[in-house]
Amino acid sequence: MNSTEAAKREATGAGFSLASMQYARIRSWEAVREIAAGIRPGMTENQAREHAAGVLAQAGMDRIWHPVIVRFGEGTLKTFKEQSDPARALGENDIFFIDIGPVWQGHEGDAGDTFVVGDDPDMHACAEVARLLWEEVSQHWRTNGVSGTALYAFAAERAASLGWRLNLDIKGHRVCDFPHAIYKAGSLGDFASCPNTGLWVLEIQIAHPSRPFGAFYEDILIADDAGVRPEPPSAAR
């Protein structure tokens, strides 16, 4: 990819601010944690989404740029574009993930994480590995300055070495001052240059090698991450 094409894919609006992107990121993670704290066994996916919408509205977001996604159990294997099962209920020993895309100060947040209720060790391991992979892949970007394509090749290799399957249909995307969609940037995993800070979301979705569930984790790639990364949730709720 030549520099002109890369610049087009990483274009931003006149009001773009990295500080505002960082603010949107922090507020989005605060919302994810609050949403997760209110999800309980017996709730349906539809009820969980309604709860999430209420949390975001009370938090004072500008608007959403993508719908709230909450997946329970086997639904954690579905991609963003697949239909949810609104009647699917969360079990006593179960796994779920949250994916939100709110706008704050005119800039796009995008945060997603996986949570476990109960004490199923495979489910806890799955959620932890998704976070671990995200951390390793993002650090690979910071340390080596590789392309988006190389990042996902690295992610697939590391997932396999840890005994999990990476879903390569999920390969990250652009964000910026709203709306990023006008720039037609494509997926991070298809971006043949080194992604710039604050403009791309690294998505990691894995599946258990034999059981019907997976985990999801996403966050914005920021070169200087000191003091910004959210604390992981407690091991059980």
Beta strands, then each sheet from edge to edge (+ up, - down):
strand 1: 63-72
strand 2: 94-104
strand 3: 107-108
strand 4: 111-117
strand 5: 165-166
strand 6: 173-174
strand 7: 200-207
strand 8: 214-220
sheet 1: 1+ 2- 3+
sheet 2: 1+ 2- 4+
sheet 3: 5+ 7- 6+
sheet 4: 5+ 7- 8+
end
